[in-house]
Amino acid sequence: MKATPGVGLGGMIRTWRERMPLSAAALPVSPARRATGLRREELAGLAGVSVNYLVRLEQGRATAPSAQVLASLARALQLSTAERDHLYRLAHLAPPADGAISSHISPGVQRVLSRLGDVAVAVFAADCQLIWWNRSWAALFGDPLLVPPHLRNFARERFPVGEGTVHLGRWPVTEVDRDATDAAIVSELRRATGRFPKDAHLAELVRELSAGNQRFAELWATGAVAAHREDHKTIEHPLVGPVSVDCDVLTDGDSGHKIVIMTAVPGSTDESKLQLALIAGTPDTTTNLPPNRESGHAC
């Protein structure tokens, strides 16, 4: 039985899906296409869930999606904050609390990201959690889908605790000044604790890294507060060889999101390698724009 459009969880997802133009999702528009809005398979790809699961959601046969699935659907549908909160309530979950770090990307920022074309770009939350990336990012660094969602955190990767560290970047990356980048990451987390003092996940992250990683503890003890703005990196890509890129970090207002953009000098060999990497895809897997899958929250 199909859900009534605009009524209940399934009906609202269908309504939001059908109102969203392909151009807003950076999907190609065919002149022969009659349907408006997104098809189910298109939304499923953008949100990182299976088409079958999305069908069950819209038909009311799946009624208890996880908070991570809802967050991914809200990003893919480019919902406003009020619409996102309504989505959570329809699923009988509490919306993200005020004063907590948000993984929601506003529709305006989504539109900007969709217009960046083949530029490698990712979005990190204020606690350094990877919440969005595009195909070019996956092609350059390797697909973050191979990393469990709770481990997609640049601070955890940079300051490992215990054995078996999982890397967001699938191949080696070198930097001009690693010490400066380390200090910037710790400083960003300290800045986040001032902006989001009630966020329990952030507090636990800082406690864990302080107790388990000596380097992090030493840098945290300095009390520095600053922002991470730019860097220069070389990625040892397995298909195209070393690629040198400039890394620039933009901050999205009150959310504290960090939009990380990787570019090469126009006309350079590195720019050609970036384009080849995108054409080749990732050696291990391919990805759609948002990161979360149905199973599943660098500076």
Backbone torsions as a table, in degrees:
resi	resn	phi	psi	omega
1	MET	NA	129.8	-178.5
2	LYS	-80.3	145.3	176.7
3	ALA	-73.4	145.8	176.3
4	THR	-70.2	127.6	-178.9
5	PRO	-54.6	132.0	177.0
6	GLY	81.4	1.9	-179.1
7	VAL	-123.2	129.7	178.6
8	GLY	72.3	177.8	-176.6
9	LEU	-61.1	-52.6	-177.7
10	GLY	-63.2	-41.4	-179.7
11	GLY	-64.7	-37.8	179.7
12	MET	-70.3	-40.5	177.8
13	ILE	-59.8	-43.5	178.8
14	ARG	-63.7	-42.7	179.7
15	THR	-61.2	-46.4	-180.0
16	TRP	-67.1	-35.9	178.6
17	ARG	-63.8	-44.1	-175.0
18	GLU	-75.2	-18.2	179.4
19	ARG	-87.7	-13.8	-171.5
20	MET	-88.0	119.4	178.4
21	PRO	-71.7	150.3	179.6
22	LEU	-61.2	-33.6	-177.7
23	SER	-61.9	-33.4	179.4
24	ALA	-69.1	-26.1	179.8
25	ALA	-95.6	7.3	-179.8
26	ALA	59.8	34.6	176.4
27	LEU	-102.4	148.3	-179.2
28	PRO	-66.4	142.8	-179.2
29	VAL	-110.0	120.9	178.6
30	SER	-87.8	134.6	178.7
31	PRO	-60.0	-26.6	-177.4
32	ALA	-85.5	-5.3	-176.2
33	ARG	-72.5	131.5	178.6
34	ARG	-98.6	-36.5	-176.0
35	ALA	-66.2	138.1	172.8
36	THR	-95.0	158.6	180.0
37	GLY	76.2	-169.5	-178.1
38	LEU	-93.2	144.1	167.6
39	ARG	-77.3	161.9	-178.8
40	ARG	-59.0	-42.9	-177.8
41	GLU	-66.3	-28.8	178.2
42	GLU	-71.5	-44.9	177.3
43	LEU	-65.2	-41.1	179.2
44	ALA	-59.0	-41.9	178.9
45	GLY	-65.6	-42.1	-179.9
46	LEU	-66.8	-36.7	-177.2
47	ALA	-87.6	-11.7	179.4
48	GLY	74.4	31.8	174.6
49	VAL	-119.6	164.6	178.8
50	SER	-75.2	150.9	177.6
51	VAL	-61.5	-40.6	-179.7
52	ASN	-60.1	-41.2	-179.9
53	TYR	-67.1	-39.4	178.1
54	LEU	-64.6	-40.0	176.6
55	VAL	-59.5	-44.9	-179.8
56	ARG	-65.0	-36.2	175.9
57	LEU	-63.2	-48.7	-177.0
58	GLU	-67.1	-30.3	-179.2
59	GLN	-88.5	-0.7	178.1
60	GLY	80.0	12.1	178.9
61	ARG	-90.6	-14.8	170.6
62	ALA	-118.7	118.9	-171.1
63	THR	-122.0	1.3	-175.6
64	ALA	-132.8	60.1	177.3
65	PRO	-66.4	152.3	178.9
66	SER	-74.1	164.3	177.6
67	ALA	-61.6	-33.8	179.5
68	GLN	-68.1	-39.4	176.9
69	VAL	-64.6	-42.8	179.2
70	LEU	-63.0	-41.6	179.3
71	ALA	-62.2	-40.6	179.9
72	SER	-67.9	-40.7	176.5
73	LEU	-63.5	-40.9	180.0
74	ALA	-62.9	-39.2	177.8
75	ARG	-67.8	-45.8	-177.3
76	ALA	-64.3	-35.8	-179.9
77	LEU	-85.1	-5.0	179.4
78	GLN	55.3	49.3	-179.5
79	LEU	-75.2	149.8	170.6
80	SER	-71.3	169.3	179.3
81	THR	-60.4	-41.2	179.2
82	ALA	-64.7	-40.3	178.6
83	GLU	-67.7	-40.0	176.9
84	ARG	-59.6	-45.1	179.6
85	ASP	-62.4	-38.3	177.9
86	HIS	-63.8	-39.7	177.5
87	LEU	-58.8	-45.6	179.6
88	TYR	-62.0	-44.3	-177.8
89	ARG	-65.8	-36.6	177.1
90	LEU	-62.9	-28.6	177.6
91	ALA	-90.4	8.5	178.5
92	HIS	62.6	36.5	174.2
93	LEU	-122.0	148.4	177.7
94	ALA	-73.1	133.5	175.2
95	PRO	-62.0	158.0	176.4
96	PRO	-51.7	134.4	-174.1
97	ALA	-72.0	149.2	172.4
98	ASP	-62.4	141.5	179.8
99	GLY	87.0	-4.1	177.4
100	ALA	-99.5	157.2	178.1
101	ILE	-66.6	133.2	-176.3
102	SER	-103.9	142.0	172.7
103	SER	-102.6	7.5	-178.0
104	HIS	-84.1	129.6	178.4
105	ILE	-102.1	125.5	-175.2
106	SER	-64.5	153.3	178.9
107	PRO	-56.1	-38.3	179.8
108	GLY	-62.1	-44.8	178.4
109	VAL	-66.4	-38.1	177.0
110	GLN	-57.6	-42.0	-179.4
111	ARG	-65.5	-39.7	177.1
112	VAL	-61.9	-45.7	-179.4
113	LEU	-61.0	-39.4	-178.1
114	SER	-67.5	-19.1	-178.5
115	ARG	-94.8	3.4	-179.8
116	LEU	-82.6	-3.2	174.7
117	GLY	61.3	-126.3	-174.8
118	ASP	-90.5	8.9	177.2
119	VAL	-67.7	135.5	177.8
120	ALA	-75.0	118.1	-176.0
121	VAL	-143.8	145.3	176.0
122	ALA	-141.8	160.2	178.7
123	VAL	-122.4	129.9	177.0
124	PHE	-115.6	141.0	175.0
125	ALA	-73.0	174.7	-176.1
126	ALA	-62.9	-22.0	179.0
127	ASP	-95.6	18.4	177.3
128	CYS	72.2	17.4	177.1
129	GLN	-83.2	127.5	178.1
130	LEU	-71.3	122.7	-176.7
131	ILE	-120.1	-11.9	-178.5
132	TRP	-163.0	144.4	171.3
133	TRP	-154.6	163.9	178.3
134	ASN	-110.3	179.2	-177.3
135	ARG	-60.9	-37.0	-178.2
136	SER	-66.2	-37.7	176.9
137	TRP	-62.1	-46.4	-179.9
138	ALA	-63.4	-37.4	179.8
139	ALA	-68.2	-33.7	-177.6
140	LEU	-79.4	-43.0	-172.8
141	PHE	-107.1	-13.3	-170.8
142	GLY	101.5	154.4	-171.2
143	ASP	-78.2	117.5	177.8
144	PRO	-64.7	-12.2	177.0
145	LEU	-61.4	-20.1	177.7
146	LEU	-75.1	-9.9	179.6
147	VAL	-102.1	131.2	177.4
148	PRO	-55.1	141.6	-174.7
149	PRO	-51.2	-41.9	-175.7
150	HIS	-71.6	-11.6	179.2
151	LEU	-101.7	2.3	179.9
152	ARG	-80.9	63.5	-176.1
153	ASN	-132.3	122.7	-175.1
154	PHE	-66.9	-34.2	178.7
155	ALA	-68.1	-40.3	177.4
156	ARG	-63.1	-39.0	178.3
157	GLU	-67.6	-41.3	-174.7
158	ARG	-72.2	-33.5	-178.2
159	PHE	-125.0	74.9	-174.1
160	PRO	-64.9	148.1	175.5
161	VAL	-118.2	119.0	-179.5
162	GLY	79.2	-164.1	-176.3
163	GLU	-94.8	167.6	172.1
164	GLY	72.7	40.7	178.5
165	THR	-62.6	133.3	176.3
166	VAL	-98.6	131.3	-174.8
167	HIS	-101.4	132.2	174.7
168	LEU	-65.9	-41.7	174.0
169	GLY	-82.6	124.9	-173.0
170	ARG	-80.1	-13.0	179.4
171	TRP	-135.3	165.7	-171.8
172	PRO	-60.9	141.6	177.4
173	VAL	-130.3	130.8	175.3
174	THR	-114.8	154.7	-176.6
175	GLU	-129.0	159.2	178.5
176	VAL	-64.5	-43.3	-177.5
177	ASP	-140.5	89.2	-177.2
178	ARG	-62.7	-38.5	-179.5
179	ASP	-61.7	-40.8	179.9
180	ALA	-65.4	-38.0	178.4
181	THR	-67.1	-42.5	176.2
182	ASP	-56.1	-48.6	-178.4
183	ALA	-62.7	-37.7	-179.5
184	ALA	-65.9	-39.9	179.8
185	ILE	-63.7	-46.8	179.2
186	VAL	-63.3	-41.3	178.9
187	SER	-62.6	-40.2	177.7
188	GLU	-61.9	-41.0	178.6
189	LEU	-65.0	-39.4	177.5
190	ARG	-63.2	-41.7	177.2
191	ARG	-60.4	-39.3	179.2
192	ALA	-65.7	-35.8	179.3
193	THR	-65.2	-27.9	176.1
194	GLY	-75.4	-33.3	-178.7
195	ARG	-84.6	-28.9	-177.0
196	PHE	-129.1	63.6	-174.7
197	PRO	-66.8	-17.3	-178.8
198	LYS	-96.2	1.8	-177.0
199	ASP	-79.5	112.2	-175.2
200	ALA	-69.4	-36.1	-179.0
201	HIS	-66.1	-39.6	178.1
202	LEU	-65.0	-44.3	179.8
203	ALA	-61.0	-41.5	179.7
204	GLU	-67.4	-38.5	177.8
205	LEU	-60.5	-46.4	-179.9
206	VAL	-63.9	-42.0	178.5
207	ARG	-61.4	-44.9	-177.8
208	GLU	-63.3	-47.0	-178.3
209	LEU	-70.1	-35.5	179.0
210	SER	-65.2	-38.1	-177.8
211	ALA	-81.1	-29.1	-170.6
212	GLY	-108.3	-8.2	-177.7
213	ASN	-134.1	114.1	-175.1
214	GLN	-63.6	-38.7	-179.8
215	ARG	-61.7	-45.5	178.1
216	PHE	-62.0	-45.1	-178.4
217	ALA	-60.0	-40.3	179.7
218	GLU	-65.1	-44.3	-179.9
219	LEU	-68.8	-37.2	179.1
220	TRP	-63.9	-35.2	-177.9
221	ALA	-67.7	-18.2	179.7
222	THR	-72.5	-23.4	177.8
223	GLY	75.3	13.8	-177.8
224	ALA	-69.8	143.6	176.4
225	VAL	-128.9	120.3	-179.1
226	ALA	-159.9	-176.5	179.8
227	ALA	-125.3	148.5	-179.8
228	HIS	-92.0	115.7	-171.6
229	ARG	-111.6	-43.1	-174.8
230	GLU	-153.4	160.3	-178.4
231	ASP	-163.4	172.8	174.7
232	HIS	-133.3	129.0	-174.0
233	LYS	-130.3	154.3	171.1
234	THR	-124.2	122.2	-178.6
235	ILE	-102.7	127.2	178.2
236	GLU	-85.7	82.4	-174.8
237	HIS	-76.1	133.2	-174.5
238	PRO	-71.7	-18.1	-177.5
239	LEU	-101.6	-35.7	-173.7
240	VAL	-115.9	-1.3	-179.7
241	GLY	88.1	-171.5	-176.7
242	PRO	-64.6	135.1	179.4
243	VAL	-125.1	121.7	178.3
244	SER	-98.3	129.4	-176.9
245	VAL	-136.1	154.6	170.0
246	ASP	-91.9	136.4	-179.6
247	CYS	-112.3	116.5	177.9
248	ASP	-117.0	141.6	-176.0
249	VAL	-120.1	121.8	175.2
250	LEU	-108.0	143.4	-179.7
251	THR	-108.2	134.3	-178.4
252	ASP	-94.8	86.2	169.0
253	GLY	43.8	-137.0	-172.7
254	ASP	-69.4	-22.4	-178.1
255	SER	-69.0	-24.8	-177.1
256	GLY	76.7	7.4	177.1
257	HIS	-62.6	144.1	177.8
258	LYS	-113.9	118.6	178.1
259	ILE	-95.4	111.7	-173.6
260	VAL	-103.1	122.2	-173.7
261	ILE	-119.9	129.1	179.1
262	MET	-111.5	122.3	179.4
263	THR	-135.0	155.6	175.3
264	ALA	-113.0	161.0	179.4
265	VAL	-61.6	127.7	-179.4
266	PRO	-55.8	134.5	178.4
267	GLY	79.9	0.1	-177.3
268	SER	-85.8	167.4	174.3
269	THR	-61.7	-36.1	179.6
270	ASP	-64.0	-38.0	177.4
271	GLU	-64.2	-40.3	177.8
272	SER	-62.9	-40.1	178.9
273	LYS	-65.6	-38.5	176.3
274	LEU	-59.2	-43.9	179.9
275	GLN	-66.1	-39.1	177.6
276	LEU	-65.4	-39.7	178.7
277	ALA	-61.9	-39.3	179.6
278	LEU	-67.2	-40.9	178.7
279	ILE	-64.9	-40.8	-178.0
280	ALA	-72.1	-25.9	-174.9
281	GLY	76.6	-166.4	179.5
282	THR	-94.8	143.3	-178.3
283	PRO	-64.3	-22.5	-173.2
284	ASP	-102.8	-38.0	-177.2
285	THR	-165.5	174.4	175.3
286	THR	-122.1	164.1	-174.9
287	THR	-141.9	155.8	168.0
288	ASN	-91.2	-177.4	-171.5
289	LEU	-63.9	-61.5	-177.7
290	PRO	-76.3	156.5	-169.0
291	PRO	-88.1	-28.4	-168.0
292	ASN	-77.7	146.5	173.9
293	ARG	-108.3	174.4	-179.7
294	GLU	-60.3	-29.5	-178.4
295	SER	-74.1	-13.2	-176.9
296	GLY	-106.8	NA	NA
297	HIS	NA	NA	NA
298	ALA	NA	101.1	176.8
299	CYS	-21.9	NA	NA
